[in-house]
């Protein structure tokens, strides 16, 4: 294997690559998002500079099911997303992610700096309840529940005055700029790459969007600290199904360069 062959490899290992080159297409990607109010000091402690907390002390806890993901396969994911601001622009910061499939763990961490760890998330319909769970090391650390398809946002659009029902608003929400803190050490253990990166989902087709009451229960765990952002008050639940593409990202801030 010569230098040209090596540089053409999409990922490690060289034999049996973990993931192919992107971008990556997701079909029928399904979300249940429970939005809640949390502790402002806890939020500030987790957000890396130069990100600033958004108003309202809100946190979005997500359960996701990806049944058809190019290069990654079929898997579930769960995690903590914090609304924030970057240079005056509204963004989302992904603080924690847990999933049950190796290729998106490797690819997510190596390319975009997604904070991914292996765990057992699920998103299922149990009778009349959309139910998300997260188990880590055999212990239940998160459970979210939401009424199943009580308020169809797409059907209601055009029949109400609520702009949140506009499919374009749902599309904008799913395509919002999202930031990750990417940390990759050098082989000697020194900092090799420490960046705040961003990306936006593209080519979004919203197939379903619902809203309704929701509840969220978080359990303290040392290796899956989702409960470090405590639930003060649940705002509500959102349920989306959409196709979308994950492109490559952009470096927003390089912590190894002199402060600007």
C-alpha positions in Angstrom: 0.0 0.0 0.0 1.7 3.2 -1.2 1.3 6.8 -0.1 -1.5 7.5 -2.7 -3.4 4.4 -1.5 -3.1 5.5 2.2 -4.3 9.1 1.5 -7.3 7.7 -0.3 -8.5 5.7 2.7 -11.8 7.1 4.2 -11.1 6.0 7.8 -9.3 3.5 10.1 -8.7 0.7 10.1 -7.0 0.6 6.7 -8.5 -2.9 6.1 -12.2 -2.9 6.8 -12.8 0.9 7.2 -15.2 1.9 10.0 -17.1 4.3 7.7 -17.0 5.6 4.1 -16.5 9.1 2.8 -19.4 11.5 3.3 -21.7 13.2 3.0 -24.2 10.9 4.8 -27.9 10.5 4.0 -30.5 9.7 6.6 -33.9 8.4 5.5 -36.9 8.4 7.9 -34.8 9.8 10.7 -37.1 10.0 13.8 -36.8 12.4 16.7 -38.5 12.7 20.1 -37.3 15.9 21.8 -38.3 16.8 25.3 -37.6 20.5 26.0 -37.2 21.5 29.6 -36.0 24.3 31.8 -32.8 23.6 33.8 -30.3 25.3 36.2 -28.6 28.3 34.6 -25.3 27.7 36.5 -25.2 24.1 35.4 -25.7 25.2 31.8 -23.0 27.9 31.9 -20.6 25.3 33.4 -21.0 23.0 30.5 -21.0 25.4 27.6 -17.5 26.1 26.2 -16.5 29.6 25.3 -17.1 31.5 23.1 -20.7 30.1 23.3 -23.1 32.0 25.4 -26.3 30.5 27.0 -29.6 31.3 25.3 -32.4 33.0 27.1 -34.8 30.8 29.1 -32.3 28.2 30.6 -33.6 25.6 28.2 -32.2 22.1 27.4 -33.4 19.7 24.7 -33.2 16.0 25.5 -33.3 13.9 22.3 -34.1 10.3 21.5 -33.5 9.4 17.9 -34.0 6.4 15.6 -32.0 6.2 12.4 -33.3 3.1 10.5 -31.6 3.9 7.1 -28.3 5.8 7.4 -25.8 5.6 4.5 -22.5 4.3 5.7 -23.7 3.9 9.3 -26.6 1.4 9.1 -29.5 1.2 11.5 -29.1 2.5 15.0 -30.6 4.6 17.9 -29.2 7.6 19.7 -29.9 9.7 22.7 -28.3 12.9 24.0 -28.3 16.4 25.5 -28.5 19.5 23.4 -28.2 23.1 24.8 -29.6 26.1 22.9 -26.8 28.7 22.8 -25.5 31.8 20.9 -22.3 32.1 18.9 -21.4 35.7 17.8 -25.1 36.6 18.2 -26.4 33.7 16.1 -28.7 31.1 17.6 -27.1 27.7 17.6 -27.4 24.3 19.3 -24.5 22.8 21.3 -24.4 19.0 21.6 -23.1 18.2 25.1 -23.6 14.4 25.3 -24.5 11.6 22.8 -25.1 7.9 23.4 -25.6 5.3 20.7 -25.5 1.6 19.9 -23.5 1.4 16.6 -19.7 1.6 16.1 -19.4 3.3 12.7 -21.3 6.5 13.7 -19.4 6.6 17.0 -16.1 6.5 15.2 -17.1 8.7 12.4 -18.9 11.2 14.5 -16.0 11.6 16.9 -13.2 11.7 14.3 -14.8 14.0 11.7 -17.2 16.3 13.6 -16.2 15.9 17.2 -19.6 14.5 18.2 -19.4 13.6 22.0 -20.4 10.0 21.3 -20.2 7.0 23.7 -21.5 3.5 23.4 -24.8 2.8 25.3 -28.3 1.4 24.7 -30.8 4.0 23.7 -34.3 3.1 22.3 -37.2 5.0 20.8 -40.4 3.0 20.6 -44.2 3.3 20.5 -45.6 1.5 23.6 -49.4 1.4 23.1 -50.4 5.1 23.2 -47.0 6.5 24.3 -43.9 7.5 22.4 -41.2 6.3 24.7 -37.5 6.9 24.7 -35.0 5.2 27.1 -31.3 5.2 27.7 -29.4 2.5 29.5 -25.7 2.8 30.3 -23.6 0.0 31.7 -26.9 -1.9 32.5 -28.5 1.0 34.3 -31.5 3.1 33.2 -30.3 6.7 33.2 -33.0 8.5 31.1 -36.6 7.9 30.2 -38.8 10.3 28.2 -42.4 9.9 27.3 -44.7 11.8 25.0 -48.3 11.6 23.8 -48.4 9.8 20.4 -49.3 12.1 17.5 -51.8 14.3 19.5 -51.1 17.5 17.6 -50.2 17.1 13.9 -48.2 20.3 13.0 -48.3 19.7 9.3 -52.0 19.2 9.1 -52.7 22.2 11.3 -50.6 24.5 9.1 -53.0 26.7 7.1 -55.8 26.1 9.6 -54.3 28.0 12.5 -52.3 31.2 13.0 -49.4 29.4 14.7 -46.2 29.9 12.7 -44.7 27.0 14.6 -46.9 24.7 12.5 -45.3 25.9 9.2 -43.3 22.9 7.7 -40.6 25.4 6.8 -40.3 26.3 10.5 -39.8 22.6 11.3 -37.3 22.3 8.5 -35.4 25.4 9.8 -35.4 23.8 13.3 -33.8 20.6 12.0 -31.3 22.6 9.9 -30.2 24.9 12.6 -26.4 25.4 13.0 -25.1 22.9 15.6 -21.8 23.1 17.4 -19.5 20.4 18.9 -16.4 20.6 21.0 -13.8 18.4 19.1 -10.9 17.2 21.2 -8.3 14.8 19.7 -4.9 14.4 21.4 -1.5 13.9 19.7 0.2 10.6 20.1 2.3 12.0 23.0 -0.9 12.9 24.8 -0.6 16.7 24.2 -3.5 18.6 22.7 -3.6 17.9 18.9 -6.9 19.3 17.8 -9.1 21.3 20.1 -11.8 23.1 18.1 -15.4 24.3 18.2 -16.9 23.1 15.0 -20.3 23.6 13.4 -22.5 21.9 10.8 -26.0 22.1 9.4 -28.2 19.3 8.2 -29.1 19.9 4.5 -31.6 18.5 1.9 -34.3 18.2 4.6 -37.7 16.7 3.7 -40.1 16.8 6.7 -42.4 13.8 6.5 -44.2 14.2 9.9 -44.2 16.7 12.8 -46.2 16.5 16.0 -46.3 18.2 19.3 -47.7 17.3 22.7 -47.2 16.9 26.5 -44.1 15.1 27.6 -42.2 14.0 30.7 -38.5 13.3 31.3 -36.8 11.4 34.1 -33.0 11.5 34.5 -30.9 9.4 36.9 -27.4 10.5 38.1 -24.6 8.3 36.6 -20.9 9.0 36.7 -20.2 7.9 33.1 -23.5 9.1 31.6 -24.1 12.4 33.5 -27.3 13.4 31.7 -28.8 14.4 35.1 -26.1 17.0 35.6 -28.6 19.3 33.8 -31.6 18.8 36.2 -35.2 19.0 35.1 -36.8 22.0 36.7 -39.9 22.2 34.4 -40.8 20.4 31.2 -41.9 22.7 28.4 -43.2 20.1 26.0 -42.4 17.4 23.5 -41.7 17.4 19.7 -41.8 14.4 17.4 -40.3 14.6 13.9 -39.7 12.2 11.0 -37.6 13.5 8.1 -35.0 12.7 5.5 -31.8 14.7 5.6 -28.1 14.8 4.8 -25.2 15.3 7.2 -22.4 17.2 5.3 -18.9 18.0 6.5 -18.5 20.9 8.9 -16.7 24.2 9.6 -14.2 25.2 12.3 -15.7 28.1 14.3 -13.0 28.4 16.9 -9.5 26.9 17.3 -8.5 26.8 21.0 -4.8 26.1 20.1 -4.4 29.4 18.3 -4.0 32.7 20.2 -7.2 34.1 21.5 -8.8 36.5 19.1 
